[in-house]
Amino acid sequence: MYLCSDNSSRKVQIGMKRKLYNSLIEWKYDPDRKPLVLEGARQVGKTWLLKEFGRNEFDNLVYVNCHDDERFMV
């Protein structure tokens, strides 16, 4: 469900985050789930969403950022 308002982009952002978060909840409880791959444009909140999901939905969270590690550069 999207919360849309012509006067407030904040409501649209909250609705979009809720929809994406709910999709992750569905993934979590899917008995046939596959590894999670999250793709999207830069600077749209992918990392925030996954960290928030991990903190709220699991007992343990490990965050590994390989962005600046030359061993992972292709």
mmJSON file of the N, C-alpha and C atoms, coordinates in Angstrom:
{"data_MODEL":{"atom_site":{
"group_PDB":["ATOM","ATOM","ATOM","ATOM","ATOM","ATOM","ATOM","ATOM","ATOM","ATOM","ATOM","ATOM","ATOM","ATOM","ATOM","ATOM","ATOM","ATOM","ATOM","ATOM","ATOM","ATOM","ATOM","ATOM","ATOM","ATOM","ATOM","ATOM","ATOM","ATOM","ATOM","ATOM","ATOM","ATOM","ATOM","ATOM","ATOM","ATOM","ATOM","ATOM","ATOM","ATOM","ATOM","ATOM","ATOM","ATOM","ATOM","ATOM","ATOM","ATOM","ATOM","ATOM","ATOM","ATOM","ATOM","ATOM","ATOM","ATOM","ATOM","ATOM","ATOM","ATOM","ATOM","ATOM","ATOM","ATOM","ATOM","ATOM","ATOM","ATOM","ATOM","ATOM","ATOM","ATOM","ATOM","ATOM","ATOM","ATOM","ATOM","ATOM","ATOM","ATOM","ATOM","ATOM","ATOM","ATOM","ATOM","ATOM","ATOM","ATOM","ATOM","ATOM","ATOM","ATOM","ATOM","ATOM","ATOM","ATOM","ATOM","ATOM","ATOM","ATOM","ATOM","ATOM","ATOM","ATOM","ATOM","ATOM","ATOM","ATOM","ATOM","ATOM","ATOM","ATOM","ATOM","ATOM","ATOM","ATOM","ATOM","ATOM","ATOM","ATOM","ATOM","ATOM","ATOM","ATOM","ATOM","ATOM","ATOM","ATOM","ATOM","ATOM","ATOM","ATOM","ATOM","ATOM","ATOM","ATOM","ATOM","ATOM","ATOM","ATOM","ATOM","ATOM","ATOM","ATOM","ATOM","ATOM","ATOM","ATOM","ATOM","ATOM","ATOM","ATOM","ATOM","ATOM","ATOM","ATOM","ATOM","ATOM","ATOM","ATOM","ATOM","ATOM","ATOM","ATOM","ATOM","ATOM","ATOM","ATOM","ATOM","ATOM","ATOM","ATOM","ATOM","ATOM","ATOM","ATOM","ATOM","ATOM","ATOM","ATOM","ATOM","ATOM","ATOM","ATOM","ATOM","ATOM","ATOM","ATOM","ATOM","ATOM","ATOM","ATOM","ATOM","ATOM","ATOM","ATOM","ATOM","ATOM","ATOM","ATOM","ATOM","ATOM","ATOM","ATOM","ATOM","ATOM","ATOM","ATOM","ATOM","ATOM","ATOM","ATOM","ATOM","ATOM","ATOM","ATOM","ATOM","ATOM","ATOM","ATOM"],
"id":[1,2,3,4,5,6,7,8,9,10,11,12,13,14,15,16,17,18,19,20,21,22,23,24,25,26,27,28,29,30,31,32,33,34,35,36,37,38,39,40,41,42,43,44,45,46,47,48,49,50,51,52,53,54,55,56,57,58,59,60,61,62,63,64,65,66,67,68,69,70,71,72,73,74,75,76,77,78,79,80,81,82,83,84,85,86,87,88,89,90,91,92,93,94,95,96,97,98,99,100,101,102,103,104,105,106,107,108,109,110,111,112,113,114,115,116,117,118,119,120,121,122,123,124,125,126,127,128,129,130,131,132,133,134,135,136,137,138,139,140,141,142,143,144,145,146,147,148,149,150,151,152,153,154,155,156,157,158,159,160,161,162,163,164,165,166,167,168,169,170,171,172,173,174,175,176,177,178,179,180,181,182,183,184,185,186,187,188,189,190,191,192,193,194,195,196,197,198,199,200,201,202,203,204,205,206,207,208,209,210,211,212,213,214,215,216,217,218,219,220,221,222],
"type_symbol":["N","C","C","N","C","C","N","C","C","N","C","C","N","C","C","N","C","C","N","C","C","N","C","C","N","C","C","N","C","C","N","C","C","N","C","C","N","C","C","N","C","C","N","C","C","N","C","C","N","C","C","N","C","C","N","C","C","N","C","C","N","C","C","N","C","C","N","C","C","N","C","C","N","C","C","N","C","C","N","C","C","N","C","C","N","C","C","N","C","C","N","C","C","N","C","C","N","C","C","N","C","C","N","C","C","N","C","C","N","C","C","N","C","C","N","C","C","N","C","C","N","C","C","N","C","C","N","C","C","N","C","C","N","C","C","N","C","C","N","C","C","N","C","C","N","C","C","N","C","C","N","C","C","N","C","C","N","C","C","N","C","C","N","C","C","N","C","C","N","C","C","N","C","C","N","C","C","N","C","C","N","C","C","N","C","C","N","C","C","N","C","C","N","C","C","N","C","C","N","C","C","N","C","C","N","C","C","N","C","C","N","C","C","N","C","C","N","C","C","N","C","C"],
"label_atom_id":["N","CA","C","N","CA","C","N","CA","C","N","CA","C","N","CA","C","N","CA","C","N","CA","C","N","CA","C","N","CA","C","N","CA","C","N","CA","C","N","CA","C","N","CA","C","N","CA","C","N","CA","C","N","CA","C","N","CA","C","N","CA","C","N","CA","C","N","CA","C","N","CA","C","N","CA","C","N","CA","C","N","CA","C","N","CA","C","N","CA","C","N","CA","C","N","CA","C","N","CA","C","N","CA","C","N","CA","C","N","CA","C","N","CA","C","N","CA","C","N","CA","C","N","CA","C","N","CA","C","N","CA","C","N","CA","C","N","CA","C","N","CA","C","N","CA","C","N","CA","C","N","CA","C","N","CA","C","N","CA","C","N","CA","C","N","CA","C","N","CA","C","N","CA","C","N","CA","C","N","CA","C","N","CA","C","N","CA","C","N","CA","C","N","CA","C","N","CA","C","N","CA","C","N","CA","C","N","CA","C","N","CA","C","N","CA","C","N","CA","C","N","CA","C","N","CA","C","N","CA","C","N","CA","C","N","CA","C","N","CA","C","N","CA","C","N","CA","C","N","CA","C","N","CA","C","N","CA","C"],
"label_alt_id":[null,null,null,null,null,null,null,null,null,null,null,null,null,null,null,null,null,null,null,null,null,null,null,null,null,null,null,null,null,null,null,null,null,null,null,null,null,null,null,null,null,null,null,null,null,null,null,null,null,null,null,null,null,null,null,null,null,null,null,null,null,null,null,null,null,null,null,null,null,null,null,null,null,null,null,null,null,null,null,null,null,null,null,null,null,null,null,null,null,null,null,null,null,null,null,null,null,null,null,null,null,null,null,null,null,null,null,null,null,null,null,null,null,null,null,null,null,null,null,null,null,null,null,null,null,null,null,null,null,null,null,null,null,null,null,null,null,null,null,null,null,null,null,null,null,null,null,null,null,null,null,null,null,null,null,null,null,null,null,null,null,null,null,null,null,null,null,null,null,null,null,null,null,null,null,null,null,null,null,null,null,null,null,null,null,null,null,null,null,null,null,null,null,null,null,null,null,null,null,null,null,null,null,null,null,null,null,null,null,null,null,null,null,null,null,null,null,null,null,null,null,null],
"label_comp_id":["MET","MET","MET","TYR","TYR","TYR","LEU","LEU","LEU","CYS","CYS","CYS","SER","SER","SER","ASP","ASP","ASP","ASN","ASN","ASN","SER","SER","SER","SER","SER","SER","ARG","ARG","ARG","LYS","LYS","LYS","VAL","VAL","VAL","GLN","GLN","GLN","ILE","ILE","ILE","GLY","GLY","GLY","MET","MET","MET","LYS","LYS","LYS","ARG","ARG","ARG","LYS","LYS","LYS","LEU","LEU","LEU","TYR","TYR","TYR","ASN","ASN","ASN","SER","SER","SER","LEU","LEU","LEU","ILE","ILE","ILE","GLU","GLU","GLU","TRP","TRP","TRP","LYS","LYS","LYS","TYR","TYR","TYR","ASP","ASP","ASP","PRO","PRO","PRO","ASP","ASP","ASP","ARG","ARG","ARG","LYS","LYS","LYS","PRO","PRO","PRO","LEU","LEU","LEU","VAL","VAL","VAL","LEU","LEU","LEU","GLU","GLU","GLU","GLY","GLY","GLY","ALA","ALA","ALA","ARG","ARG","ARG","GLN","GLN","GLN","VAL","VAL","VAL","GLY","GLY","GLY","LYS","LYS","LYS","THR","THR","THR","TRP","TRP","TRP","LEU","LEU","LEU","LEU","LEU","LEU","LYS","LYS","LYS","GLU","GLU","GLU","PHE","PHE","PHE","GLY","GLY","GLY","ARG","ARG","ARG","ASN","ASN","ASN","GLU","GLU","GLU","PHE","PHE","PHE","ASP","ASP","ASP","ASN","ASN","ASN","LEU","LEU","LEU","VAL","VAL","VAL","TYR","TYR","TYR","VAL","VAL","VAL","ASN","ASN","ASN","CYS","CYS","CYS","HIS","HIS","HIS","ASP","ASP","ASP","ASP","ASP","ASP","GLU","GLU","GLU","ARG","ARG","ARG","PHE","PHE","PHE","MET","MET","MET","VAL","VAL","VAL"],
"label_asym_id":["A","A","A","A","A","A","A","A","A","A","A","A","A","A","A","A","A","A","A","A","A","A","A","A","A","A","A","A","A","A","A","A","A","A","A","A","A","A","A","A","A","A","A","A","A","A","A","A","A","A","A","A","A","A","A","A","A","A","A","A","A","A","A","A","A","A","A","A","A","A","A","A","A","A","A","A","A","A","A","A","A","A","A","A","A","A","A","A","A","A","A","A","A","A","A","A","A","A","A","A","A","A","A","A","A","A","A","A","A","A","A","A","A","A","A","A","A","A","A","A","A","A","A","A","A","A","A","A","A","A","A","A","A","A","A","A","A","A","A","A","A","A","A","A","A","A","A","A","A","A","A","A","A","A","A","A","A","A","A","A","A","A","A","A","A","A","A","A","A","A","A","A","A","A","A","A","A","A","A","A","A","A","A","A","A","A","A","A","A","A","A","A","A","A","A","A","A","A","A","A","A","A","A","A","A","A","A","A","A","A","A","A","A","A","A","A","A","A","A","A","A","A"],
"label_entity_id":["1","1","1","1","1","1","1","1","1","1","1","1","1","1","1","1","1","1","1","1","1","1","1","1","1","1","1","1","1","1","1","1","1","1","1","1","1","1","1","1","1","1","1","1","1","1","1","1","1","1","1","1","1","1","1","1","1","1","1","1","1","1","1","1","1","1","1","1","1","1","1","1","1","1","1","1","1","1","1","1","1","1","1","1","1","1","1","1","1","1","1","1","1","1","1","1","1","1","1","1","1","1","1","1","1","1","1","1","1","1","1","1","1","1","1","1","1","1","1","1","1","1","1","1","1","1","1","1","1","1","1","1","1","1","1","1","1","1","1","1","1","1","1","1","1","1","1","1","1","1","1","1","1","1","1","1","1","1","1","1","1","1","1","1","1","1","1","1","1","1","1","1","1","1","1","1","1","1","1","1","1","1","1","1","1","1","1","1","1","1","1","1","1","1","1","1","1","1","1","1","1","1","1","1","1","1","1","1","1","1","1","1","1","1","1","1","1","1","1","1","1","1"],
"label_seq_id":[1,1,1,2,2,2,3,3,3,4,4,4,5,5,5,6,6,6,7,7,7,8,8,8,9,9,9,10,10,10,11,11,11,12,12,12,13,13,13,14,14,14,15,15,15,16,16,16,17,17,17,18,18,18,19,19,19,20,20,20,21,21,21,22,22,22,23,23,23,24,24,24,25,25,25,26,26,26,27,27,27,28,28,28,29,29,29,30,30,30,31,31,31,32,32,32,33,33,33,34,34,34,35,35,35,36,36,36,37,37,37,38,38,38,39,39,39,40,40,40,41,41,41,42,42,42,43,43,43,44,44,44,45,45,45,46,46,46,47,47,47,48,48,48,49,49,49,50,50,50,51,51,51,52,52,52,53,53,53,54,54,54,55,55,55,56,56,56,57,57,57,58,58,58,59,59,59,60,60,60,61,61,61,62,62,62,63,63,63,64,64,64,65,65,65,66,66,66,67,67,67,68,68,68,69,69,69,70,70,70,71,71,71,72,72,72,73,73,73,74,74,74],
"pdbx_PDB_ins_code":[null,null,null,null,null,null,null,null,null,null,null,null,null,null,null,null,null,null,null,null,null,null,null,null,null,null,null,null,null,null,null,null,null,null,null,null,null,null,null,null,null,null,null,null,null,null,null,null,null,null,null,null,null,null,null,null,null,null,null,null,null,null,null,null,null,null,null,null,null,null,null,null,null,null,null,null,null,null,null,null,null,null,null,null,null,null,null,null,null,null,null,null,null,null,null,null,null,null,null,null,null,null,null,null,null,null,null,null,null,null,null,null,null,null,null,null,null,null,null,null,null,null,null,null,null,null,null,null,null,null,null,null,null,null,null,null,null,null,null,null,null,null,null,null,null,null,null,null,null,null,null,null,null,null,null,null,null,null,null,null,null,null,null,null,null,null,null,null,null,null,null,null,null,null,null,null,null,null,null,null,null,null,null,null,null,null,null,null,null,null,null,null,null,null,null,null,null,null,null,null,null,null,null,null,null,null,null,null,null,null,null,null,null,null,null,null,null,null,null,null,null,null],
"Cartn_x":[0.841,0.0,0.881,0.619,1.352,0.572,1.28,0.668,1.035,0.125,0.424,-0.229,0.476,-0.048,0.643,-0.113,0.485,1.304,1.012,1.662,2.871,3.086,4.158,4.846,6.066,6.826,7.229,7.248,7.591,6.633,5.345,4.369,4.629,5.031,5.331,6.545,7.575,8.772,8.455,7.658,7.292,6.515,5.584,4.798,5.661,6.621,7.512,8.386,8.945,9.77,8.964,7.706,6.857,6.602,6.349,6.085,7.324,8.492,9.726,10.035,9.843,10.073,9.147,7.9,6.952,7.361,7.951,8.461,9.588,10.431,11.5,10.941,9.88,9.219,8.687,8.061,7.565,8.712,9.835,11.012,11.474,11.518,11.998,11.187,9.899,9.027,8.706,9.247,9.027,9.848,9.213,9.966,10.902,10.647,11.483,12.337,12.663,13.374,14.763,15.176,16.505,17.343,18.643,19.459,18.899,19.037,18.493,19.505,19.07,19.88,19.055,19.584,18.872,19.612,18.929,19.522,18.738,19.4,18.71,19.692,19.147,19.967,20.774,21.776,22.601,21.802,22.116,21.613,20.087,19.467,18.008,17.583,18.55,18.209,18.311,19.008,19.127,19.834,20.958,21.712,20.909,20.292,19.48,18.377,17.69,16.575,17.054,18.156,18.639,19.14,19.814,20.252,19.06,18.08,16.874,16.147,16.01,15.389,16.166,17.485,18.313,18.211,18.26,18.167,16.82,15.755,14.411,13.948,14.427,13.849,14.726,15.985,16.892,17.605,18.034,18.758,20.175,20.768,22.142,22.199,23.082,23.278,24.773,25.246,26.631,26.596,27.251,27.312,28.74,28.921,30.238,30.187,31.075,31.148,32.467,32.402,33.601,33.92,33.262,33.385,34.821,35.538,36.873,37.993,37.652,38.641,39.127,40.407,40.95,40.839,40.729,40.617,39.317,38.342,37.046,36.854,37.853,37.756,37.958,37.206,37.324,38.072],
"Cartn_y":[-1.176,0.0,1.232,2.137,3.391,4.481,5.309,6.491,7.661,8.102,9.142,10.448,11.504,12.832,13.787,14.629,15.606,16.62,16.804,17.829,17.325,16.002,15.51,14.294,14.484,13.343,12.421,12.927,12.111,10.926,11.161,10.074,9.021,9.429,8.481,7.647,8.287,7.568,6.548,6.933,6.014,4.829,5.087,4.01,3.065,3.621,2.79,1.936,2.523,1.759,0.643,0.925,-0.093,-1.233,-0.909,-1.945,-2.82,-2.199,-2.957,-3.8,-3.226,-3.951,-5.167,-4.982,-6.102,-7.191,-6.804,-7.8,-8.614,-7.961,-8.684,-9.628,-9.224,-10.103,-11.35,-11.156,-12.304,-13.224,-12.641,-13.443,-14.25,-13.617,-14.276,-15.532,-15.465,-16.578,-17.535,-17.311,-18.221,-19.484,-20.641,-21.873,-22.259,-21.771,-22.082,-20.887,-20.01,-18.778,-19.066,-18.199,-18.23,-17.131,-17.106,-16.003,-14.653,-13.68,-12.358,-11.52,-10.966,-10.028,-8.771,-7.674,-6.407,-5.494,-5.106,-4.245,-2.95,-1.911,-0.647,0.474,1.621,2.801,3.179,3.979,4.457,5.413,5.369,6.356,6.367,5.188,5.135,4.452,3.969,3.399,1.888,1.24,-0.22,-0.682,-0.065,-0.453,-0.178,0.981,1.315,0.272,-0.065,-1.014,-2.374,-2.867,-4.178,-4.167,-3.1,-3.016,-2.947,-2.152,-2.033,-3.377,-4.039,-5.361,-6.352,-6.362,-7.282,-7.028,-5.754,-5.409,-5.802,-5.615,-5.846,-7.298,-8.031,-9.346,-10.536,-10.3,-11.399,-11.113,-12.167,-12.011,-11.494,-11.837,-11.445,-10.773,-9.795,-9.085,-8.889,-9.273,-9.029,-8.198,-7.044,-6.167,-6.16,-6.533,-6.568,-5.653,-4.666,-3.74,-3.99,-4.474,-4.802,-3.717,-2.603,-1.562,-1.064,-0.825,-0.258,-1.293,-2.555,-3.603,-4.081,-3.883,-4.227,-5.709,-6.548,-7.989,-8.332,-7.444,-7.712,-6.927,-6.188,-5.412,-6.341,-6.129,-6.97,-6.219],
"Cartn_z":[0.0,0.0,0.0,-0.906,-0.989,-0.275,0.436,1.032,0.132,-0.692,-1.659,-1.261,-1.51,-1.271,-2.22,-2.892,-3.791,-3.015,-1.753,-0.95,-0.179,-0.114,0.732,0.123,-0.345,-0.86,0.287,1.51,2.678,2.809,2.594,2.686,1.618,0.439,-0.637,-0.249,0.309,0.716,1.805,2.779,3.859,3.296,2.399,1.802,0.991,0.251,-0.557,0.349,1.407,2.331,2.973,3.34,3.953,2.97,1.717,0.714,0.517,0.411,0.234,1.476,2.649,3.894,3.97,3.618,3.633,2.646,1.523,0.567,1.192,1.987,2.673,3.731,4.406,5.39,4.672,3.527,2.758,2.374,1.959,1.604,2.814,3.972,5.183,5.506,5.356,5.745,4.602,3.429,2.298,2.525,2.645,2.916,1.767,0.578,-0.584,-1.003,-0.057,-0.425,-0.975,-1.83,-2.441,-1.79,-2.053,-1.522,-1.973,-1.133,-1.408,-2.176,-3.293,-4.071,-4.211,-3.722,-3.789,-4.761,-5.823,-6.844,-6.921,-7.379,-7.563,-7.816,-8.102,-8.365,-7.128,-7.341,-6.234,-5.355,-4.055,-3.105,-2.96,-3.013,-2.846,-1.548,-0.755,0.541,0.643,-0.279,-0.232,1.043,1.359,2.55,3.807,3.884,5.052,5.236,4.148,4.218,4.725,4.193,4.617,6.056,6.466,7.867,8.807,8.459,9.286,9.375,8.257,8.204,9.071,8.932,9.715,11.207,11.606,13.037,13.629,12.862,13.389,13.3,12.336,12.048,12.416,12.783,13.093,14.406,15.073,16.331,16.111,14.979,14.678,13.318,13.209,11.951,11.746,10.579,10.2,8.932,8.966,7.8,7.283,6.03,5.408,4.199,4.164,3.041,2.321,1.095,0.317,-0.697,-0.612,-1.623,-1.811,-0.722,-0.818,-0.65,-0.644,-0.468,-1.844,-2.136,-3.45,-3.777,-2.762,-3.029,-3.75,-3.68,-4.312,-5.605,-6.007,-7.245,-8.439,-9.467,-10.671,-11.738],
"occupancy":[1.0,1.0,1.0,1.0,1.0,1.0,1.0,1.0,1.0,1.0,1.0,1.0,1.0,1.0,1.0,1.0,1.0,1.0,1.0,1.0,1.0,1.0,1.0,1.0,1.0,1.0,1.0,1.0,1.0,1.0,1.0,1.0,1.0,1.0,1.0,1.0,1.0,1.0,1.0,1.0,1.0,1.0,1.0,1.0,1.0,1.0,1.0,1.0,1.0,1.0,1.0,1.0,1.0,1.0,1.0,1.0,1.0,1.0,1.0,1.0,1.0,1.0,1.0,1.0,1.0,1.0,1.0,1.0,1.0,1.0,1.0,1.0,1.0,1.0,1.0,1.0,1.0,1.0,1.0,1.0,1.0,1.0,1.0,1.0,1.0,1.0,1.0,1.0,1.0,1.0,1.0,1.0,1.0,1.0,1.0,1.0,1.0,1.0,1.0,1.0,1.0,1.0,1.0,1.0,1.0,1.0,1.0,1.0,1.0,1.0,1.0,1.0,1.0,1.0,1.0,1.0,1.0,1.0,1.0,1.0,1.0,1.0,1.0,1.0,1.0,1.0,1.0,1.0,1.0,1.0,1.0,1.0,1.0,1.0,1.0,1.0,1.0,1.0,1.0,1.0,1.0,1.0,1.0,1.0,1.0,1.0,1.0,1.0,1.0,1.0,1.0,1.0,1.0,1.0,1.0,1.0,1.0,1.0,1.0,1.0,1.0,1.0,1.0,1.0,1.0,1.0,1.0,1.0,1.0,1.0,1.0,1.0,1.0,1.0,1.0,1.0,1.0,1.0,1.0,1.0,1.0,1.0,1.0,1.0,1.0,1.0,1.0,1.0,1.0,1.0,1.0,1.0,1.0,1.0,1.0,1.0,1.0,1.0,1.0,1.0,1.0,1.0,1.0,1.0,1.0,1.0,1.0,1.0,1.0,1.0,1.0,1.0,1.0,1.0,1.0,1.0,1.0,1.0,1.0,1.0,1.0,1.0],
"B_iso_or_equiv":[0.0,0.0,0.0,0.0,0.0,0.0,0.0,0.0,0.0,0.0,0.0,0.0,0.0,0.0,0.0,0.0,0.0,0.0,0.0,0.0,0.0,0.0,0.0,0.0,0.0,0.0,0.0,0.0,0.0,0.0,0.0,0.0,0.0,0.0,0.0,0.0,0.0,0.0,0.0,0.0,0.0,0.0,0.0,0.0,0.0,0.0,0.0,0.0,0.0,0.0,0.0,0.0,0.0,0.0,0.0,0.0,0.0,0.0,0.0,0.0,0.0,0.0,0.0,0.0,0.0,0.0,0.0,0.0,0.0,0.0,0.0,0.0,0.0,0.0,0.0,0.0,0.0,0.0,0.0,0.0,0.0,0.0,0.0,0.0,0.0,0.0,0.0,0.0,0.0,0.0,0.0,0.0,0.0,0.0,0.0,0.0,0.0,0.0,0.0,0.0,0.0,0.0,0.0,0.0,0.0,0.0,0.0,0.0,0.0,0.0,0.0,0.0,0.0,0.0,0.0,0.0,0.0,0.0,0.0,0.0,0.0,0.0,0.0,0.0,0.0,0.0,0.0,0.0,0.0,0.0,0.0,0.0,0.0,0.0,0.0,0.0,0.0,0.0,0.0,0.0,0.0,0.0,0.0,0.0,0.0,0.0,0.0,0.0,0.0,0.0,0.0,0.0,0.0,0.0,0.0,0.0,0.0,0.0,0.0,0.0,0.0,0.0,0.0,0.0,0.0,0.0,0.0,0.0,0.0,0.0,0.0,0.0,0.0,0.0,0.0,0.0,0.0,0.0,0.0,0.0,0.0,0.0,0.0,0.0,0.0,0.0,0.0,0.0,0.0,0.0,0.0,0.0,0.0,0.0,0.0,0.0,0.0,0.0,0.0,0.0,0.0,0.0,0.0,0.0,0.0,0.0,0.0,0.0,0.0,0.0,0.0,0.0,0.0,0.0,0.0,0.0,0.0,0.0,0.0,0.0,0.0,0.0],
"pdbx_formal_charge":[null,null,null,null,null,null,null,null,null,null,null,null,null,null,null,null,null,null,null,null,null,null,null,null,null,null,null,null,null,null,null,null,null,null,null,null,null,null,null,null,null,null,null,null,null,null,null,null,null,null,null,null,null,null,null,null,null,null,null,null,null,null,null,null,null,null,null,null,null,null,null,null,null,null,null,null,null,null,null,null,null,null,null,null,null,null,null,null,null,null,null,null,null,null,null,null,null,null,null,null,null,null,null,null,null,null,null,null,null,null,null,null,null,null,null,null,null,null,null,null,null,null,null,null,null,null,null,null,null,null,null,null,null,null,null,null,null,null,null,null,null,null,null,null,null,null,null,null,null,null,null,null,null,null,null,null,null,null,null,null,null,null,null,null,null,null,null,null,null,null,null,null,null,null,null,null,null,null,null,null,null,null,null,null,null,null,null,null,null,null,null,null,null,null,null,null,null,null,null,null,null,null,null,null,null,null,null,null,null,null,null,null,null,null,null,null,null,null,null,null,null,null],
"auth_seq_id":[1,1,1,2,2,2,3,3,3,4,4,4,5,5,5,6,6,6,7,7,7,8,8,8,9,9,9,10,10,10,11,11,11,12,12,12,13,13,13,14,14,14,15,15,15,16,16,16,17,17,17,18,18,18,19,19,19,20,20,20,21,21,21,22,22,22,23,23,23,24,24,24,25,25,25,26,26,26,27,27,27,28,28,28,29,29,29,30,30,30,31,31,31,32,32,32,33,33,33,34,34,34,35,35,35,36,36,36,37,37,37,38,38,38,39,39,39,40,40,40,41,41,41,42,42,42,43,43,43,44,44,44,45,45,45,46,46,46,47,47,47,48,48,48,49,49,49,50,50,50,51,51,51,52,52,52,53,53,53,54,54,54,55,55,55,56,56,56,57,57,57,58,58,58,59,59,59,60,60,60,61,61,61,62,62,62,63,63,63,64,64,64,65,65,65,66,66,66,67,67,67,68,68,68,69,69,69,70,70,70,71,71,71,72,72,72,73,73,73,74,74,74],
"auth_comp_id":["MET","MET","MET","TYR","TYR","TYR","LEU","LEU","LEU","CYS","CYS","CYS","SER","SER","SER","ASP","ASP","ASP","ASN","ASN","ASN","SER","SER","SER","SER","SER","SER","ARG","ARG","ARG","LYS","LYS","LYS","VAL","VAL","VAL","GLN","GLN","GLN","ILE","ILE","ILE","GLY","GLY","GLY","MET","MET","MET","LYS","LYS","LYS","ARG","ARG","ARG","LYS","LYS","LYS","LEU","LEU","LEU","TYR","TYR","TYR","ASN","ASN","ASN","SER","SER","SER","LEU","LEU","LEU","ILE","ILE","ILE","GLU","GLU","GLU","TRP","TRP","TRP","LYS","LYS","LYS","TYR","TYR","TYR","ASP","ASP","ASP","PRO","PRO","PRO","ASP","ASP","ASP","ARG","ARG","ARG","LYS","LYS","LYS","PRO","PRO","PRO","LEU","LEU","LEU","VAL","VAL","VAL","LEU","LEU","LEU","GLU","GLU","GLU","GLY","GLY","GLY","ALA","ALA","ALA","ARG","ARG","ARG","GLN","GLN","GLN","VAL","VAL","VAL","GLY","GLY","GLY","LYS","LYS","LYS","THR","THR","THR","TRP","TRP","TRP","LEU","LEU","LEU","LEU","LEU","LEU","LYS","LYS","LYS","GLU","GLU","GLU","PHE","PHE","PHE","GLY","GLY","GLY","ARG","ARG","ARG","ASN","ASN","ASN","GLU","GLU","GLU","PHE","PHE","PHE","ASP","ASP","ASP","ASN","ASN","ASN","LEU","LEU","LEU","VAL","VAL","VAL","TYR","TYR","TYR","VAL","VAL","VAL","ASN","ASN","ASN","CYS","CYS","CYS","HIS","HIS","HIS","ASP","ASP","ASP","ASP","ASP","ASP","GLU","GLU","GLU","ARG","ARG","ARG","PHE","PHE","PHE","MET","MET","MET","VAL","VAL","VAL"],
"auth_asym_id":["A","A","A","A","A","A","A","A","A","A","A","A","A","A","A","A","A","A","A","A","A","A","A","A","A","A","A","A","A","A","A","A","A","A","A","A","A","A","A","A","A","A","A","A","A","A","A","A","A","A","A","A","A","A","A","A","A","A","A","A","A","A","A","A","A","A","A","A","A","A","A","A","A","A","A","A","A","A","A","A","A","A","A","A","A","A","A","A","A","A","A","A","A","A","A","A","A","A","A","A","A","A","A","A","A","A","A","A","A","A","A","A","A","A","A","A","A","A","A","A","A","A","A","A","A","A","A","A","A","A","A","A","A","A","A","A","A","A","A","A","A","A","A","A","A","A","A","A","A","A","A","A","A","A","A","A","A","A","A","A","A","A","A","A","A","A","A","A","A","A","A","A","A","A","A","A","A","A","A","A","A","A","A","A","A","A","A","A","A","A","A","A","A","A","A","A","A","A","A","A","A","A","A","A","A","A","A","A","A","A","A","A","A","A","A","A","A","A","A","A","A","A"],
"auth_atom_id":["N","CA","C","N","CA","C","N","CA","C","N","CA","C","N","CA","C","N","CA","C","N","CA","C","N","CA","C","N","CA","C","N","CA","C","N","CA","C","N","CA","C","N","CA","C","N","CA","C","N","CA","C","N","CA","C","N","CA","C","N","CA","C","N","CA","C","N","CA","C","N","CA","C","N","CA","C","N","CA","C","N","CA","C","N","CA","C","N","CA","C","N","CA","C","N","CA","C","N","CA","C","N","CA","C","N","CA","C","N","CA","C","N","CA","C","N","CA","C","N","CA","C","N","CA","C","N","CA","C","N","CA","C","N","CA","C","N","CA","C","N","CA","C","N","CA","C","N","CA","C","N","CA","C","N","CA","C","N","CA","C","N","CA","C","N","CA","C","N","CA","C","N","CA","C","N","CA","C","N","CA","C","N","CA","C","N","CA","C","N","CA","C","N","CA","C","N","CA","C","N","CA","C","N","CA","C","N","CA","C","N","CA","C","N","CA","C","N","CA","C","N","CA","C","N","CA","C","N","CA","C","N","CA","C","N","CA","C","N","CA","C","N","CA","C","N","CA","C","N","CA","C","N","CA","C","N","CA","C"],
"pdbx_PDB_model_num":[1,1,1,1,1,1,1,1,1,1,1,1,1,1,1,1,1,1,1,1,1,1,1,1,1,1,1,1,1,1,1,1,1,1,1,1,1,1,1,1,1,1,1,1,1,1,1,1,1,1,1,1,1,1,1,1,1,1,1,1,1,1,1,1,1,1,1,1,1,1,1,1,1,1,1,1,1,1,1,1,1,1,1,1,1,1,1,1,1,1,1,1,1,1,1,1,1,1,1,1,1,1,1,1,1,1,1,1,1,1,1,1,1,1,1,1,1,1,1,1,1,1,1,1,1,1,1,1,1,1,1,1,1,1,1,1,1,1,1,1,1,1,1,1,1,1,1,1,1,1,1,1,1,1,1,1,1,1,1,1,1,1,1,1,1,1,1,1,1,1,1,1,1,1,1,1,1,1,1,1,1,1,1,1,1,1,1,1,1,1,1,1,1,1,1,1,1,1,1,1,1,1,1,1,1,1,1,1,1,1,1,1,1,1,1,1,1,1,1,1,1,1]
}}}
